[in-house]
Amino acid sequence: MERSDLSLEGAITKFVSYLKAQKRSNNTVIAYQGDLMQLSRFLKGLGVDSLDKIVADQFEQFKASLAKDNYTAKSISRKLNSIKSLFGFLLDEGVIERDPSRTVKHPKIVNDAPRLLQPLEYRALRDGCRHDKRTLAVVELMLQAGLRISEVANLQIDDVKDEYLVIRAYESHPERKVPLNRAAKEAVADYLAKERYETKSRYVFVTKSGRPLLVRNIRSILNRYFEKANLGGIKVNDLRNTFIVEQLSAGVPLDVISRIVGHKRLSTTERYLILVKKTGDEGFRLKEL
């Protein structure tokens, strides 16, 4: 990209191409692109459409507009990360001589404790989707095996073994094996045998048209079933959180859990210990349900 090309949209296109060349995941590229195009639209509203007209105060205005539109501090922080990554890239490429995003600070994020499912809630969720084998398999993989929603979306037929799943290496996460208990194995096998639509796609979870089920599709489906089961306050990632806390409650060693769920640092898994103490005798063993 030449310095003569100072359009923001041109810079975003170049940055997206760079991310793809770095083999970043498709979901990551889409997230970056969405955040940056949102910034572009906002700046156009201010009459700014070229890099040389962008100043730090405009990012502060963007932050304020996001807060006004009820974006969470975490979402705003993610968008700022996208912006800072873009301008850091442009600085390294010599497209710009200064980084206007450098002084912009992230909003303070208050991390709420995960909302863990209780036994009756798990049964209600499972009962709610018992006639939807695809959704039931997704629920069991997150709640019984601790998969991330992106890992569910990217799972392929060849990754499903008799007693475990292979989670392929992606981004900075190495390949790992995830053991499957009876409930998870049966749910996945039942879906593959009876309800998966015919397709040439190698992805496990597909749409009616045979295309891979995307993260946003899975999130939307799960949220619909959360509402159906009257699970107030439950978020998609709380299924995985519940798995981690349950395994800790059952006495599974920290390092083993950390490897299973793909945490990069043991300290990440350790943060869940306080939830085990709070859960106490109310903890439950998923394998017994």
N, C-alpha and C positions, 0 to 999 in steps of 0.2 A: 504494500500500500504506500503510495507516494504521499509526501506531505502536502502536495497540491490538492489531494482529495481529502477535504476536511469535513465532509458531510457525516453526521452522526450515524445515519442509517448505513452508509458505506462502511464505517468503522465497525458497526455491529455485525454486518455481513462477513467482514474479514475475521473478526474475533470468533464467530461461530464456525467458520471454516477451520480456524486454528484448533478449536476444541475438538472438532471431528477428527482432525489429523492426529491429535493426541489420544485418540480412541477413548474419549470420555463417553460415558453411557448416554444412550439416546434420551433418557429422562433428564439427565443433567443438562444436556445441550438445550432441550426444549425449555427447561426452567430458566436457564440463563437468557435465552432469546426472548422469552415472554417478559421477564423482568426488564430487560433493556429496551424492548419496544414500548413498554409502558412508560418508561422514562422519556423515550423519544417523543411519544404523543404529548406528554405533559410539557416538555420543553417547546414543542411546536406551538402549544397554546400560549406560551410566553413570547412567541416570536423568535425562538432560538432554534436554528436547524444546522448549525455548523460548530465544530469542535472549538474553534478559536473564540467563540462567544460564550462558552460555558464557564461559569464561576461557581465557587463553593456555595454561595448563598442560594443558588437555584436548587441545589441538592437539599438544602434545609427546607426550602419551600415544598419540594417533592415529598420529603418526610412528613411535613405538616399535613399535606393533602391526603397522604395515605392514612395517617392517624384519624383525620376527619372522616374518612370513608370506612372507619372501623377495622382497619387492618391491625392485627396483633403486633406487639413489639417484635416477636420472633419473625413474623413475615416481613416486617420492615427491615429488620437486620439482614435477612437473607437477600432482599433486593439491594441493599447497600453493598453486600458482599459481591453481588453480580457487577454492580457499578464500579467498585474498586478494582475488581479483576479486569474489567474492560480497560480502564484507564491505566492500570499498571502495565497491561499488554501494549497499549499504544505508546507508553513512555519507553518501554524496552525496545520497541520497533522503531523508535525515532520519529514517530508520526507527530507527537506533541513534545514540547519542551518542559512542560510543567503538568503536574497531576492535580487538577482542581478538587478531586475527591479525597485527597490525602488528609485534610484537616476535619473532614466530616466524621462525627462520632456516631457510634451505634446507640440505639435506645437501650435503656436498662431493661433487661429481661428477668422477670420473676418466674422461676420454674415451679409450676404447680406439681404436687405429688401425683404420680399416675393413679388413675381410677382403676382399681383391680376388680375383676369379675368375681362374684361370690358363686357358690355352687348352684343355687337356684337360678341365678342369672345366666350361667352357662347352659343349664338345661333349657331355659326359656329361649335362648338364642338358637340352640341346636334344634329344638322343637319347631321354632319359627321357620327354619329353612330345611326341614327334613324332606320336603318334596322338591327341593332345588339342590340336586346332588353336586352341582358345580360350586355353589356357594358354601355348602356344607364342607366340601373338601378344602376350600380356601380357609374357612374358619378353623378347621382342625389343624391345618398346617401352621397357622399363626399361633393358635392357642395350645397346641399339643407338641409343636416342634420349634416354636420360637422364630419362625421366618419373618423377615421384613416384607412389607407389601411389595417392594420392587423385586425381591427375590421370588416371590410367588408369581409375579407377572413374567419374569424371565425364565422360569423353570421349563425345561424341555423334556420330552418323552424319555430320551436316553439318560436323563439325570435321575430317573426314578428306579431305584433298585429294590430288592426284596425287603431289606431291613433298614435301609437308609436312603437319603437323598444326597446327590452331589450338587453343591452350590458352586457354580463355576466362578473363577476369579473375575472380578470386575472392579473398575476404578483402582483403588488402593487395597481392596480386600482380596486376600489370597483364596484359593480354592479350599473348600472344607467339606467334611461329611457330617450330615445331620441325621442322627438315629430317629427312627419312626416307631411309635408305640402302636398298639393294636388299633386304637380308634382312628389314628391318622392313616395307617395303611389301608384299613377297610374303606374309609371315606374316599381316598384317592382311587383305589381300585374300582370301587363301585361307580364313581363318576366316569372313569376311563372306559369301563365296560358297557355302561348303560346310557350315558347322557352326553358324552362328548360328541360334538357335531363332526361329521365327516369332512376332512380337510387334509391337504398336503402339508400344512403347517406342522412343525415339530414342537411347537409350544404346547404345554399341557393344557392351559386354560385359553379357550378360544370363544369367539362370538358365534352367533347363529350363522353368520356368513363365512365362518372358518378363519377369521383373522385373529391375531393374538389379542387377548384381553389386556388392555392397557391399565396402568396404575390408576388413572383417574376413573376408569370404568369399575375397577374393583372397589375403590373407595366409595363410589356412589352406591354400588350394590350393598356393601356392608352397612353403610349409614342407613339405608332403607330398612334393612333387617334389624338394626339396632332400634329403630323407631318402632318397628312392628313388635319387637319383644319388650318394649317399654324400658329400654336400658338408658335411662337418663344420664347424661354426662360422660358416656363411654365414647372414646375415640378409637380409631382403627389401631393405633400403635399400642393401646392398652391390652390388646390380646397378647401381643408379644411380651409386654411388661408382666402380665399375669403369669405367663409361662416361666419367666425368669425367677419371679418371687416364689412360685410354687416349687421350683427345683431347689432353690436355696432352703426353703422350709423343709424339704424332704432330706436335706443333708448332703446334696450333691456338692462336691468340692468346687470352690470358686473357679479354679483354672479350667476345670472340665466344662462348666457352664459357659465360661468366657469363650472357649473354643467352639462350642456348639452354636452359640448365637452370633459369633463373628465379631466380638468386641476386639478392637485393636489393642486396648490396654486393660489390664486387670482392674485398674482403679475404676473403670466405667462399671464393671460388674459389682464392685464393692459398694457402690452408691445405693444399690438395692437392698443392702443388709438392713438399713433402718426400716424399710418396709416390712421385712420379715419380723422384726421386733414388734412393730405396730400390729401386724396381722395376728401374731401369737397363735392361740388355739383355733382361730377362725380360718386358718389356712386350710387348703384342701388339696387332695391328690387327684389330678385330672385323670390319671389312668384308672381310677376306681369309679368314674362316672359312667 
